[in-house]
């Protein structure tokens, strides 16, 4: 592999010894193993479920389950406002969080930050960054010997945060601290004060990095955001800080969970694992099916900006509207035999990346990272399989879902990166 020439690849120097699990608290996910029978019942019997207000003066709120109605809500940002997400996430992410913006503010902001995620940049990240991060983590597993690993702790929890550290072009000596802030921000819902503290510290740190990059830009996301200009408009510092703080939970947490879910799905459906291992061109459809079958995030929310209807149901202005991405992805009206994990099913877009104006900005990055990760694991850890003596690995959670551990065995591995 050619030696790195850009700042992006400085992540290769990252100290890999810190335990990123330190301080991570996943209690927010809860221990529900299978919410899907309940979601199926709700989708059938109460497709738009009114939740009674808990106190006088509280606005009504609705839960929405069928694919058609969930996509209607997400598509129509004029009727279903995202501003409620600014209230929820603002304290941690800042007031300029793209997820909580409505049009026209959202369109302008998305056009500006979106340039940093264009196809050309993605290709640069794949070769210069993602493959190196993945190879280094697999090197550590291989170097330990013994033919076993715990893939969440050793791999899936680590690689997306490292990719983001690399995308931001952070120097090696700052990496351990960044990883700790990331863990605290990701766990903010279960440990609020710690998450807020981390968010403030991270903003302080990023303001110093941003000031440096404004003077001497490199080939990294912070520099891209600092110089991006569209029709004479640029992002101000607060907008950049909000965006940078959002992509930790939006980019790292979702990808760590979804890659764990896909690995679990394949490791427990060994005929499909064998098929994908033998023919890597099946990886993209396996990734989409994994996301449909077990999305890492089950819900998102809006507020009705005016009186409206969802199917035959009246929804008054001001009502909260929470959509179940999990129920929509298993709607039998769209996916035959929806509870079956089947990488060979007829492709039909799932809703795990959302839909409409706020559809995930990082979805191509997430897909690419997951493809590189699984391709590399299958090549370098031959005969990868669940450890039958492992401690009952399973996916759990009601809002966020993923396995907490994936104990695996493999044959004595091929040594150099990518089998060299
Ligand atoms: C499998 C991984 C991922 C999943 C399942 C996922 C899911 C989602 C969903 C459901 C939304 C829309 C939420 C809503 O409409 O309320 C969203 C938005 C977003 N995602 Fe992702 N995401 C993933 C990876 C990433 C990555 C890797 C990044 C960037 C590094 C990212 C950045 C964003 C951003 C910036 C938005 C806001 C877009 C906007 O408001 O216009 N995501 N994501």
Boltz pocket constraint, residues with backbone or C-beta under 6 A from the ligand:
constraints:
  - pocket:
      binder: B
      contacts: [[A, 74], [A, 98], [A, 99], [A, 100], [A, 110], [A, 246], [A, 247], [A, 250], [A, 251], [A, 252], [A, 254], [A, 255], [A, 258], [A, 295], [A, 296], [A, 297], [A, 300], [A, 301], [A, 351], [A, 352], [A, 353], [A, 354], [A, 355], [A, 357], [A, 358], [A, 359], [A, 360], [A, 361], [A, 362], [A, 363], [A, 365], [A, 366]]
      max_distance: 6.0
